[in-house]
Amino acid sequence: MLVPPDVGVLVADYGVGDHYIVAAFAEEVRRHHGLRVWLAGKARLAFLSDLFPAAERYLTWPENLVPAQLVAKQIQGGTFFHAHFPGLELMRAVGYNRFHFLDAYRCRLGLRPEAALSQARRPRSDEIEAARTTLRAHGFDPAESVLVCPEARTTPTDGVGPEFWAALYAGLAAAGLRPVVNASPNCGLPDGVGRLSPELSELRALAGACAGVCSIRSGFSDLVCDLPMPGVVIYPQVRYWAGTLLEGTTFDRYGLAAAPTEIVVTPGVAAVRAGEIVDILTQGAAHGAVDLAAGR
């Protein structure tokens, strides 16, 4: 495909979190490089260009082409640029001396150190209402539902095991909240815990329709990080490149108006941490639903 000379195409790789970050930096790329920006990547992630207006168009990247084989050394008009890290060389610094995952993307995209992520478009009222209808159709009361995501595909989850999730689900139920688990079919769930498997494009609205969100650190947590309902992100105490997972990927560095609460879980304190998370989500739910378009 021919790319117009005033357009740079950022080819995203890996999962939803990486795509989200590339899309959120599209405005900075446009401003810094003086180019219009298109994205290319997996078809199921095309909805991300709708969340960030600076990403004007989304192209489905052919499955038989490996983005890492692109040879462009910098972003230029009329070219495709691999927006991830060839050889993962930049990833090796993540966590060292406050070098964050976002800093690696800033380096890769040729952006200034202070370049900021754009805020994603929030779910519209009709999208939220459709999500509430879905919840009710599956037997969930949106006002009592907490969307839980216990799985991650590329970030480690070591030490956050079934006993932690069982304690969390039981604690939420005891507090009058009902966990709605977004997980693959092979993720085992205790009896009575409900599962939903919506399309990725529906997850922001589903999160916005719930009383709170709790997720392991994952691409899902990137996708919903800026939404204003009570949110908790769980980190295992693990090494991640040159630091810990929390040091390298904390949402405190995302420039959010209200970052989600971040809690480190280890096997020895799993039950205690589950109780703390239940308290956070219970207190948040007590304040009522958030109108994403117009405040409370």
Sequence and secondary structure as in RCSB ss.txt:
>XXXX:A:sequence
MLVPPDVGVLVADYGVGDHYIVAAFAEEVRRHHGLRVWLAGKARLAFLSDLFPAAERYLTWPENLVPAQLVAKQI
QGGTFFHAHFPGLELMRAVGYNRFHFLDAYRCRLGLRPEAALSQARRPRSDEIEAARTTLRAHGFDPAESVLVCP
EARTTPTDGVGPEFWAALYAGLAAAGLRPVVNASPNCGLPDGVGRLSPELSELRALAGACAGVCSIRSGFSDLVC
DLPMPGVVIYPQVRYWAGTLLEGTTFDRYGLAAAPTEIVVTPGVAAVRAGEIVDILTQGAAHGAVDLAAGR
>XXXX:A:secstr
    TTEEEEE  SSHHHHHHHHHTHHHHHHHHT EEEEEE GGGTTHHHH TTEEEEEE  TTS GGG   SS 
 TTEEEE S GGGTGGGGTTGGG  HHHHHHHHTT  TT          HHHHHHHHHHHHHTT  GGGEEEEE 
  SSS  TT  HHHHHHHHHHHHHTT EEEEE  TTS   TT EEE   GGGHHHHHHHSSEEEEESSHHHHHTT
T  S EEEEEES EETTEEHHHHH GGGS  SS  EEEEE GGGHHHHHHHHHHHHHHHHHT   BTTTB 
